[in-house]
Amino acid sequence: MRNCYIHSAVSISAQNTFASEDFLLDVIAHNTKKTQAIYPNFKDFIAPIAARRMQTAVKMGVVTANKALQIAELNQPDAIITGTGMGCITDTEKFLNSIITNNEAYLTPTSFIQSTHNTVCAQIALGLKCNAFNNTYTHGNLSFESTLIDAQLLIQQQEAKHILVGGVDELGTEFVEYVQMMEAKESKGIKVPFSEGATFAVLSSEKKVNAIKLQAITTILEASKEEIILKLEAFLAVNDMDANSIDAIILGNNGDAYDAYYELTATSLFPHAVQIEYKHLIGEFHTASAFAFWLGTKVLQKQHIPKDVLKNSRQNKSIKTVLLYNQFKGKDHSFILLKTC
């Protein structure tokens, strides 16, 4: 069975993560209820005529995907797999509003066609003239994790050698406002901003200099806090590891009541490890865990943890293993294990 390696990872987020070579050195504080990603100049990467027809999710996805391929020195992937929670939600909102405004008559199909969840993956393939395997997962907060599982299986079964994977979601307007209204009714709702972003990576069966190994990934739909501890221990055991083998753990804290899952996991299993959080920097959205994947990859490559993501005071001199744990509202749990080669 072949191993799976990460050759590159690129992210557009609410921080300067795309163009800047600095690793979260100049962090921006967000005190609003929702915040946009920091976009690159899309005209530098996409022809203006083409960009005009693309919504934000598509532009972010196309740009990050192409930069990930460039860094990995890859022209054509053997597969393109994308995860998205809401797809091109802005076009969806436009189409639904036109249905209401026009009383379900005289509708133009453009917004509907461009709103489909696989638009991002399709536009990447069209730009590359890539006729290979092309798939999109819309599994809520496990959308990005589903792309990794699919890619890892393709590599292990020797059906693909180089795979482009990514997670992307755009902010939209009305849907986010509805979610914010629902959150406001909860006494312990999400405290970080609602946001957007895109992260793409190149996975490969080839081991190369500075590559990071995607050791394992698993997802769990529902579990109690106590069950999560047992399932995490079992996950590590299958990979011939235990809690003491983890140098750093990246947690998806967003300030709601379900952060108790993270607190119990961190205190009971990983008091010795560096504890990292990130959603206070980039906000909450369905594929926010893709940013954690980018963050874990960078931590292992650079052997450095930015001070603004440190949750505890520990700072290991050598970081060889990073565990990513994310969940949402006590559901859609995921464990991702990354290692240096």
C-alpha positions as CSV (number, residue, x, y, z in Angstrom):
1,M,0.0,0.0,0.0
2,R,1.5,3.3,-1.1
3,N,2.0,6.2,1.3
4,C,0.4,9.6,0.7
5,Y,2.6,12.8,0.8
6,I,1.7,16.5,0.7
7,H,3.8,18.4,-1.9
8,S,2.3,21.8,-1.5
9,A,-0.5,23.6,0.3
10,V,-1.9,27.1,-0.4
11,S,-4.6,29.1,1.4
12,I,-6.7,32.2,1.0
13,S,-8.2,33.2,4.3
14,A,-9.1,36.2,6.5
15,Q,-5.3,36.5,7.1
16,N,-2.4,37.3,4.7
17,T,-1.8,33.7,3.9
18,F,-1.8,33.7,0.1
19,A,0.8,36.2,-1.1
20,S,2.9,36.6,2.0
21,E,5.9,34.4,2.7
22,D,5.6,35.3,6.4
23,F,4.0,32.5,8.4
24,L,1.2,34.4,10.2
25,L,3.7,37.0,11.3
26,D,1.4,40.1,10.8
27,V,-2.0,38.9,12.2
28,I,-5.2,40.9,11.7
29,A,-7.7,41.0,14.5
30,H,-11.3,40.5,13.5
31,N,-14.0,41.9,15.8
32,T,-16.9,41.7,13.5
33,K,-19.7,39.1,13.2
34,K,-18.6,38.2,9.7
35,T,-15.5,38.9,7.7
36,Q,-14.3,38.4,4.1
37,A,-11.2,36.6,3.1
38,I,-8.2,38.7,2.0
39,Y,-8.3,38.3,-1.8
40,P,-5.3,38.5,-4.0
41,N,-5.6,40.5,-7.2
42,F,-7.5,38.0,-9.2
43,K,-6.7,39.7,-12.5
44,D,-3.1,38.7,-12.0
45,F,-4.2,35.1,-12.3
46,I,-7.5,35.0,-14.2
47,A,-8.3,36.8,-17.5
48,P,-10.6,39.8,-16.6
49,I,-13.4,38.6,-19.0
50,A,-13.4,35.1,-17.4
51,A,-13.2,36.5,-13.8
52,R,-16.2,38.7,-14.4
53,R,-18.4,35.6,-14.8
54,M,-17.0,33.9,-11.7
55,Q,-18.3,34.2,-8.1
56,T,-15.8,34.5,-5.2
57,A,-15.7,30.8,-4.4
58,V,-14.7,30.0,-8.0
59,K,-12.0,32.7,-8.2
60,M,-10.5,31.7,-4.8
61,G,-10.5,28.0,-5.8
62,V,-9.0,28.5,-9.2
63,V,-6.2,30.8,-7.9
64,T,-5.2,28.6,-4.9
65,A,-5.4,25.4,-7.0
66,N,-3.1,26.8,-9.7
67,K,-0.6,28.1,-7.1
68,A,-0.6,24.8,-5.4
69,L,0.2,23.1,-8.7
70,Q,2.9,25.6,-9.4
71,I,4.7,25.1,-6.0
72,A,4.5,21.3,-6.5
73,E,5.9,21.7,-10.1
74,L,3.0,19.8,-11.5
75,N,1.3,20.7,-14.8
76,Q,-1.5,18.1,-14.8
77,P,-3.0,16.2,-11.8
78,D,-4.3,12.7,-12.2
79,A,-7.5,13.8,-10.2
80,I,-9.1,17.0,-8.9
81,I,-11.2,16.6,-5.8
82,T,-13.0,19.5,-4.1
83,G,-15.0,19.9,-0.9
84,T,-17.5,22.6,-0.2
85,G,-20.2,23.1,2.3
86,M,-22.4,25.6,0.5
87,G,-20.9,25.8,-3.0
88,C,-21.4,29.1,-4.8
89,I,-24.0,30.4,-2.3
90,T,-24.1,33.9,-3.8
91,D,-25.4,32.7,-7.1
92,T,-27.8,30.4,-5.2
93,E,-29.2,33.4,-3.4
94,K,-29.5,35.4,-6.6
95,F,-31.4,32.5,-8.3
96,L,-33.8,32.1,-5.3
97,N,-34.4,35.8,-5.1
98,S,-35.2,35.9,-8.8
99,I,-37.8,33.1,-8.4
100,I,-39.5,35.3,-5.7
101,T,-39.2,38.6,-7.6
102,N,-40.5,37.2,-10.9
103,N,-43.2,35.0,-9.4
104,E,-41.4,31.9,-10.8
105,A,-41.6,33.1,-14.3
106,Y,-39.2,34.5,-16.9
107,L,-36.2,33.1,-15.1
108,T,-32.7,33.1,-16.6
109,P,-30.7,29.9,-15.9
110,T,-27.3,31.6,-15.5
111,S,-27.3,32.0,-11.7
112,F,-28.6,28.4,-11.3
113,I,-26.0,26.9,-13.6
114,Q,-23.2,28.8,-11.8
115,S,-24.5,28.0,-8.3
116,T,-23.9,24.2,-8.5
117,H,-21.5,22.9,-6.0
118,N,-19.1,21.3,-8.5
119,T,-18.6,24.7,-10.3
120,V,-15.2,25.2,-8.6
121,C,-13.9,21.8,-9.5
122,A,-15.2,22.1,-13.1
123,Q,-13.6,25.6,-13.6
124,I,-10.2,24.3,-12.4
125,A,-10.4,21.4,-14.8
126,L,-11.5,23.7,-17.7
127,G,-8.6,26.1,-17.0
128,L,-6.1,23.2,-16.9
129,K,-7.8,21.3,-19.8
130,C,-7.7,18.4,-17.5
131,N,-10.0,15.4,-18.4
132,A,-9.0,13.3,-15.4
133,F,-11.1,12.2,-12.4
134,N,-13.1,15.2,-11.2
135,N,-15.3,15.0,-8.0
136,T,-16.9,17.3,-5.5
137,Y,-18.0,16.4,-1.9
138,T,-20.7,18.4,-0.1
139,H,-20.7,16.7,3.3
140,G,-21.2,19.7,5.6
141,N,-18.3,20.2,7.9
142,L,-16.7,17.0,6.7
143,S,-16.6,18.2,3.0
144,F,-12.8,18.8,3.0
145,E,-12.0,15.6,5.0
146,S,-14.0,13.6,2.4
147,T,-11.6,14.9,-0.4
148,L,-8.6,13.7,1.6
149,I,-10.2,10.2,2.2
150,D,-11.0,9.9,-1.5
151,A,-7.5,11.1,-2.6
152,Q,-5.8,8.8,-0.1
153,L,-7.8,5.8,-1.4
154,L,-6.9,6.6,-5.0
155,I,-3.2,6.8,-4.2
156,Q,-3.3,3.6,-2.1
157,Q,-5.1,1.7,-4.8
158,Q,-2.6,3.0,-7.4
159,E,-5.4,4.7,-9.4
160,A,-3.7,8.1,-9.3
161,K,-0.2,9.4,-8.6
162,H,-0.7,13.2,-8.2
163,I,-4.0,14.6,-6.9
164,L,-5.2,18.1,-6.4
165,V,-7.5,18.4,-3.4
166,G,-9.1,21.5,-1.8
167,G,-11.8,23.0,0.3
168,V,-13.6,26.2,-0.5
169,D,-16.6,28.2,0.8
170,E,-17.7,31.8,0.1
171,L,-19.5,34.0,2.6
172,G,-22.7,34.9,0.7
173,T,-25.1,37.4,2.3
174,E,-28.6,36.2,3.3
175,F,-27.7,32.6,4.4
176,V,-25.0,33.8,6.7
177,E,-27.4,36.4,8.2
178,Y,-29.9,33.7,8.8
179,V,-27.2,31.6,10.6
180,Q,-26.2,34.6,12.6
181,M,-29.8,35.1,13.7
182,M,-30.1,31.5,14.8
183,E,-26.7,31.7,16.7
184,A,-27.9,34.9,18.5
185,K,-30.7,32.9,20.0
186,E,-28.2,30.5,21.7
187,S,-26.7,31.6,25.0
188,K,-23.4,30.0,24.0
189,G,-23.3,30.5,20.2
190,I,-20.3,30.8,18.0
191,K,-18.0,33.6,19.1
192,V,-15.7,33.8,16.1
193,P,-16.7,35.6,12.9
194,F,-18.4,33.7,10.1
195,S,-16.1,33.8,7.1
196,E,-14.9,32.2,3.9
197,G,-11.7,30.8,2.4
198,A,-10.1,28.4,0.0
199,T,-7.2,25.9,0.6
200,F,-5.8,23.6,-2.0
201,A,-3.0,21.0,-1.8
202,V,-1.2,18.5,-4.0
203,L,-1.1,15.0,-2.7
204,S,1.2,12.4,-4.2
205,S,2.5,8.9,-3.8
206,E,6.0,10.3,-4.5
207,K,8.2,11.2,-1.5
208,K,10.3,14.3,-2.1
209,V,12.3,16.8,-0.2
210,N,10.3,18.8,2.4
211,A,7.2,16.7,1.7
212,I,4.8,16.0,4.7
213,K,3.2,12.6,5.1
214,L,-0.5,12.3,5.4
215,Q,-0.4,9.4,7.8
216,A,-4.1,8.8,8.4
217,I,-7.6,10.4,8.5
218,T,-10.9,9.3,10.0
219,T,-14.3,10.9,10.5
220,I,-17.0,10.3,13.1
221,L,-20.6,11.5,12.6
222,E,-21.7,11.7,16.3
223,A,-20.1,10.8,19.6
224,S,-20.1,11.9,23.2
225,K,-17.1,13.6,24.7
226,E,-16.1,10.4,26.5
227,E,-16.5,8.3,23.3
228,I,-14.3,10.7,21.3
229,I,-11.5,10.1,23.8
230,L,-11.8,6.4,23.2
231,K,-12.1,6.7,19.5
232,L,-9.1,9.0,19.3
233,E,-7.0,6.5,21.3
234,A,-8.1,3.7,19.0
235,F,-7.2,5.9,15.9
236,L,-3.7,6.5,17.3
237,A,-3.3,2.8,18.2
238,V,-4.1,1.7,14.6
239,N,-1.2,3.9,13.5
240,D,1.2,2.4,16.1
241,M,1.1,5.6,18.2
242,D,-0.3,6.9,21.5
243,A,-1.1,10.3,22.9
244,N,2.6,10.8,23.9
245,S,3.6,10.5,20.3
246,I,1.8,13.7,19.3
247,D,4.0,16.8,19.4
248,A,1.3,19.3,18.5
249,I,-2.5,19.2,18.3
250,I,-4.6,21.7,16.2
251,L,-8.1,22.3,17.6
252,G,-11.1,23.9,16.0
253,N,-12.3,26.1,18.9
254,N,-14.9,28.6,17.9
255,G,-16.2,29.8,21.3
256,D,-19.4,27.9,21.5
257,A,-20.5,25.4,24.1
258,Y,-19.1,22.4,22.1
259,D,-15.6,23.6,22.7
260,A,-15.9,21.3,25.7
261,Y,-15.0,18.5,23.3
262,Y,-11.6,20.2,22.6
263,E,-11.0,21.0,26.2
264,L,-11.5,17.5,27.5
265,T,-9.4,16.0,24.6
266,A,-6.5,18.5,25.2
267,T,-6.4,18.2,29.0
268,S,-6.9,14.4,29.3
269,L,-4.7,13.2,26.4
270,F,-2.4,16.0,25.3
271,P,-1.2,18.1,28.3
272,H,2.4,17.6,27.1
273,A,1.8,18.7,23.5
274,V,1.7,22.1,21.9
275,Q,-2.0,23.1,21.6
276,I,-2.9,25.2,18.7
277,E,-6.2,27.0,17.7
278,Y,-7.0,29.0,14.5
279,K,-10.6,29.9,14.0
280,H,-10.2,33.2,16.0
281,L,-7.9,34.2,13.1
282,I,-9.9,32.9,10.0
283,G,-13.5,32.6,11.3
284,E,-15.9,29.7,11.0
285,F,-17.2,28.1,7.7
286,H,-17.8,24.6,6.5
287,T,-14.3,23.9,5.2
288,A,-12.4,25.8,7.8
289,S,-10.6,22.6,8.6
290,A,-8.8,22.9,5.3
291,F,-7.0,25.9,6.8
292,A,-6.0,23.7,9.7
293,F,-4.5,21.3,7.2
294,W,-2.5,24.1,5.6
295,L,-1.5,25.3,9.1
296,G,-0.3,21.8,10.2
297,T,1.6,21.3,7.0
298,K,3.4,24.7,7.4
299,V,4.2,24.0,11.1
300,L,5.9,20.7,10.1
301,Q,7.8,22.2,7.2
302,K,9.0,25.4,9.0
303,Q,9.4,23.8,12.4
304,H,7.8,26.9,13.9
305,I,4.5,27.8,15.5
306,P,3.3,31.4,15.3
307,K,2.5,32.9,18.7
308,D,-1.0,34.0,17.7
309,V,-2.2,30.4,17.3
310,L,-0.7,29.0,20.5
311,K,-3.3,27.9,23.0
312,N,-0.9,26.8,25.7
313,S,2.6,27.9,26.7
314,R,4.4,24.8,25.5
315,Q,6.8,25.1,22.5
316,N,8.4,21.8,21.4
317,K,11.9,22.2,19.9
318,S,11.2,19.5,17.3
319,I,7.8,18.9,15.8
320,K,7.5,15.6,14.0
321,T,3.8,14.7,14.4
322,V,0.7,17.0,14.3
323,L,-2.9,15.9,15.0
324,L,-5.8,17.9,13.6
325,Y,-9.1,17.6,15.5
326,N,-12.2,19.4,14.3
327,Q,-15.9,19.1,15.1
328,F,-19.1,21.2,14.7
329,K,-21.9,21.3,17.3
330,G,-20.8,18.0,18.7
331,K,-21.1,16.3,15.2
332,D,-18.9,15.8,12.2
333,H,-15.7,14.9,14.1
334,S,-12.5,14.4,12.2
335,F,-8.9,13.3,13.1
336,I,-6.1,14.0,10.6
337,L,-2.6,12.8,11.4
338,L,0.4,14.5,9.7
339,K,4.1,13.6,10.1
340,T,7.5,14.7,8.9
341,C,9.2,12.3,6.5
